[in-house]
Amino acid sequence: MISSYWQAYSKFPWLTVKSLWKGIKGTTESQKKYLFPGATRWLLGGAALWATSSVLLVEARTEQRETLQVETAVSPTDNQMQWNDVSKKNGDVSIKNTNSPLSVDLTLYQYSPCPYCNKVRAVCDYYQIPFRCVEVNPLTKKELSFSTYKKVPVAVINGQQVNGSTDIVLTLQNLLQNNSKNERRVSPLTLEQKRWMDWVDDYFIHLLPPNIYRTPKEAVRSFDYIVHHSKFSYWQQETTRYVGGLAMYMVAKRLKSKYEIQDERQSLYEAINLWCREGVGNKSFCGGDQPALTDLVMFGVLRSLEYYDVFQDIQANTDVNSWYQKMHRLVGESSMIPVAE
């Protein structure tokens, strides 16, 4: 039955979503819960989210390596990954706003559980940059109507739009590293640390969906956080929960097959232990005595897992706890400031 729905709607994906919104418009709160049976919630618009690549958490970066195999943990030097520098147009940002001590005005457009978005949030928290956070509706993306770039994260830094997590974190570091008001420092990036940053994006993050969305039940439950912490309407919440859950369950299966992951948990454990053994080694951090930007990026990705069952398994089966707790203390509480209703 599910496969027939995929085939039926794959030719006109957005019509499914539009029909859903049109059909529920004008219903009362008491009617909403009875309009569709639970199974139908799974099916409505499922192909839409899949076919339009509005997949939460893993909107693939354009520079990912198609030939990358993740059956066993691979170090960045093994894959000879190349470093992608932040574009010049994003690197030269003038400081205009003086509301924060660091003269950085930042609005982040994000999905709460997205590991790429959590990379940016970890950097902001470490540098104690106050930032506004706008939750993007994964179905309509109306919050990004001002932008031709429709993936998350998107940041507006001192009035200038910067796209993609790597460009955002490097732009922020360029702004802050030489700022006399900045009391927090990270170690200058070495070539090896830059390769580890690529490793996080191009290798490690692809191990996450198969571990988070192993079953349909886990996939739906994984959306509880984004639903409870968003300002979406009732129907936006319900559609996001069930459509997103179905889509991500399918994405997880696809990634597991594509990257030949035999045992998702074991592959994840091996990758994390590889980071501990070769990325951090005998040092306190990858950056040595103080964290490098690479540490903040890896920490942000791992912190995005705290809401899922997999995080407890990671704590129990890897060597990451010592490094993670040190990073947790250094990064501190969130610097996010609420956005007015």
C-alpha positions in Angstrom: 0.0 0.0 0.0 2.7 2.4 0.9 4.7 1.7 -2.3 1.6 2.4 -4.4 1.3 5.8 -2.7 4.9 6.5 -3.5 4.4 5.7 -7.2 1.1 7.6 -7.4 2.4 10.9 -5.9 6.0 10.8 -7.2 5.0 12.5 -10.5 3.4 15.5 -8.8 4.9 15.8 -5.4 3.9 19.3 -4.3 0.3 18.8 -5.3 0.0 16.4 -2.4 1.2 18.9 0.1 -1.0 21.7 -1.4 -4.0 19.5 -1.4 -3.4 18.7 2.3 -3.3 22.3 3.3 -6.4 23.1 1.2 -8.4 20.2 2.5 -7.8 21.1 6.2 -8.4 24.8 5.9 -11.3 26.0 7.9 -11.7 22.9 10.1 -12.3 23.4 13.7 -9.9 22.2 16.4 -12.4 19.4 17.4 -12.6 18.2 13.9 -8.9 18.1 13.2 -8.1 15.0 15.1 -10.8 13.0 13.3 -10.1 14.0 9.7 -7.5 11.4 8.8 -6.7 8.0 10.3 -3.3 7.5 11.7 -2.1 5.4 8.8 -3.1 8.1 6.3 -1.1 10.7 8.2 2.0 8.6 7.3 1.1 8.7 3.6 -0.1 12.2 3.0 2.6 14.1 1.2 5.3 11.5 2.0 6.5 11.4 -1.6 6.4 15.2 -1.7 9.0 15.5 1.0 11.0 12.7 -0.5 10.9 13.9 -4.1 11.6 17.5 -3.4 14.6 16.6 -1.1 13.1 18.4 1.8 14.6 15.7 4.0 15.4 16.9 7.5 18.9 16.6 9.0 20.6 15.3 5.9 20.1 17.8 3.0 23.2 16.6 1.3 26.1 19.0 0.8 27.0 19.5 -2.9 30.7 18.6 -2.2 30.0 15.2 -0.7 32.0 12.3 -2.3 29.8 9.9 -4.1 32.3 7.1 -3.9 32.8 7.3 -0.2 32.2 3.9 1.5 31.4 3.8 5.2 31.4 0.1 6.0 34.3 0.7 8.4 35.6 3.9 9.9 37.8 5.9 7.6 40.2 8.7 8.6 40.4 11.9 6.6 43.9 11.1 5.3 42.8 7.7 4.1 40.3 9.4 1.7 42.6 12.3 0.8 39.8 14.8 1.3 40.3 18.2 0.0 39.5 21.3 2.1 36.9 23.7 0.8 37.7 27.2 1.9 35.0 29.7 2.7 34.2 31.7 -0.4 35.7 35.2 -0.6 32.3 36.8 -0.9 31.3 35.4 2.5 34.6 36.0 4.2 34.7 39.7 3.9 31.9 40.8 6.2 31.8 44.3 7.6 30.8 44.8 11.3 27.8 47.1 11.5 25.8 46.1 14.5 27.0 47.0 18.0 24.2 45.5 20.1 26.3 42.6 21.3 29.7 43.0 23.0 31.3 41.2 20.0 29.5 43.4 17.4 27.9 40.5 15.7 24.2 40.5 14.7 23.1 37.0 13.7 19.9 35.3 12.7 20.0 31.6 12.1 17.5 29.8 9.9 17.5 26.2 10.9 15.9 22.8 11.7 16.4 22.1 15.4 17.7 18.6 15.1 19.9 19.2 12.0 23.5 18.3 12.7 24.7 21.0 10.3 22.7 23.6 12.1 24.0 22.4 15.4 27.5 22.9 14.2 26.7 26.6 13.9 25.0 26.7 17.2 28.0 25.2 19.0 30.3 27.9 17.6 27.8 30.6 18.6 27.5 29.2 22.1 31.3 28.9 22.6 31.9 32.4 21.4 28.9 33.6 23.4 27.3 35.2 20.4 23.7 36.1 21.0 21.7 34.8 18.0 18.1 34.7 16.9 16.8 31.3 15.8 14.1 30.9 13.2 12.7 27.4 12.8 12.1 26.6 9.1 9.0 24.6 8.1 10.5 21.7 6.2 7.4 21.4 4.0 6.8 25.0 2.9 10.1 26.6 3.8 8.2 29.9 3.8 10.7 31.3 6.4 13.3 31.2 3.6 11.1 33.1 1.1 13.7 35.9 0.9 16.4 33.4 -0.3 17.0 31.5 -3.5 19.1 29.0 -1.4 16.6 26.7 0.3 18.8 24.5 2.4 19.6 24.9 6.1 21.4 26.4 7.8 21.2 29.9 6.4 22.6 32.8 8.5 22.2 36.5 8.2 25.3 38.0 9.7 25.4 41.7 10.1 23.0 42.1 7.3 24.8 39.7 4.9 23.4 36.3 4.0 25.8 33.3 4.4 24.7 29.9 3.2 25.9 26.5 4.5 27.3 25.5 7.9 31.0 25.5 6.9 30.9 29.0 5.3 28.9 30.2 8.3 31.3 28.9 11.0 34.4 30.1 9.1 32.8 33.6 8.6 32.1 33.8 12.3 35.6 32.7 13.2 37.1 35.3 10.8 35.0 38.0 12.4 35.9 37.0 16.0 39.4 35.7 16.0 41.0 39.1 15.7 38.3 41.0 17.7 39.8 42.6 20.7 36.5 42.1 22.6 36.6 38.4 22.1 37.9 36.7 25.2 37.5 33.2 23.8 40.0 31.7 21.4 40.3 28.6 19.4 43.6 27.2 18.1 44.4 28.2 14.5 43.4 25.5 12.1 46.0 23.2 10.7 45.7 21.3 7.5 45.0 18.1 9.5 42.3 19.8 11.5 40.7 21.1 8.3 40.7 17.5 6.9 38.9 16.4 10.0 36.3 19.1 9.5 35.7 17.7 6.0 35.5 14.2 7.5 32.7 15.3 9.8 30.6 16.6 6.9 31.4 14.0 4.3 31.7 10.9 6.4 30.5 11.0 9.9 27.2 12.8 9.5 26.0 10.2 7.0 26.2 7.6 9.7 23.6 9.5 11.8 20.2 8.9 10.0 20.5 5.1 10.0 21.1 5.2 13.7 18.3 7.7 14.5 15.6 6.4 12.2 16.0 2.6 12.5 12.3 1.9 12.7 9.2 3.8 11.7 8.3 4.3 15.4 11.8 5.7 16.2 11.5 8.0 13.2 8.2 9.5 14.3 9.3 9.8 17.9 12.4 11.7 16.7 10.2 14.6 15.5 8.7 15.2 19.0 11.4 17.8 19.8 10.9 19.9 16.7 7.1 19.8 17.0 7.1 20.7 20.7 9.7 23.5 20.3 8.3 25.1 17.2 5.6 27.7 16.5 4.0 25.6 13.8 0.2 25.3 13.7 -1.5 22.0 14.8 -1.6 20.7 11.2 2.0 21.8 10.5 3.1 19.9 13.6 1.2 16.7 12.7 2.2 16.8 9.1 5.8 17.4 10.0 5.8 14.5 12.5 4.3 11.9 10.3 5.4 13.0 6.8 8.9 13.8 8.2 9.0 10.5 10.1 8.2 8.5 7.1 10.6 10.4 4.8 13.5 10.1 7.3 12.9 6.4 7.8 13.2 5.9 4.0 16.2 8.2 3.8 17.9 6.2 6.5 17.3 2.9 4.6 18.6 4.6 1.4 21.8 5.8 3.0 22.4 2.5 4.7 22.3 0.8 1.3 24.1 3.5 -0.6 27.1 3.5 1.8 27.0 -0.2 2.4 26.5 0.1 6.2 26.1 -3.4 7.6 25.7 -2.6 11.3 24.8 1.0 11.8 25.6 1.1 15.5 29.0 -0.5 15.1 29.9 1.7 12.2 29.0 4.8 14.4 31.0 3.5 17.4 34.0 2.8 15.1 33.9 6.3 13.6 33.6 8.0 17.1 36.5 6.0 18.4 38.5 6.9 15.4 37.9 10.5 16.2 39.0 10.0 19.8 42.1 7.9 18.8 43.4 9.9 15.8 41.5 13.2 15.9 42.1 14.0 19.5 44.7 11.4 20.5 46.6 12.0 23.7 45.7 15.7 23.6 42.9 17.4 25.5 41.4 18.5 22.2 42.0 18.1 18.5 43.4 21.6 18.8 45.8 20.7 21.6 45.4 22.4 25.0 42.5 24.4 23.7 39.8 23.5 21.2 40.1 24.1 17.5 37.1 24.9 15.3 37.2 21.2 14.4 36.3 20.4 18.1 33.4 22.7 18.0 32.1 21.3 14.8 32.3 17.7 16.0 30.8 18.6 19.4 27.9 20.3 17.7 27.1 17.3 15.6 27.3 15.0 18.6 25.2 17.3 20.7 22.4 17.1 18.1 22.0 13.4 19.2 21.3 14.1 22.9 17.6 13.9 22.3 17.8 10.4 20.8 18.2 6.9 22.2 21.5 6.5 20.2 23.2 9.1 22.4 23.1 6.8 25.5 24.4 4.0 23.4 27.3 6.2 22.3 28.2 7.0 25.9 28.1 3.4 26.9 30.1 2.0 23.9 32.7 4.6 22.9 35.6 6.5 24.4 34.2 9.9 23.7 32.8 10.9 27.1 36.0 12.5 28.5 36.4 14.8 25.5 32.7 15.4 25.2 32.3 16.5 28.8 35.2 18.9 28.5 33.7 20.4 25.4 30.3 20.6 27.1 31.8 22.7 30.0 33.7 25.0 27.6 30.8 25.6 25.2 28.4 26.3 28.0 24.7 27.3 27.8 22.9 28.3 24.6 23.4 31.9 23.5 20.1 31.9 21.6 17.7 34.8 22.2 14.0 34.4 21.6 12.4 35.8 18.5 9.3 38.0 19.1 6.0 36.5 18.3 
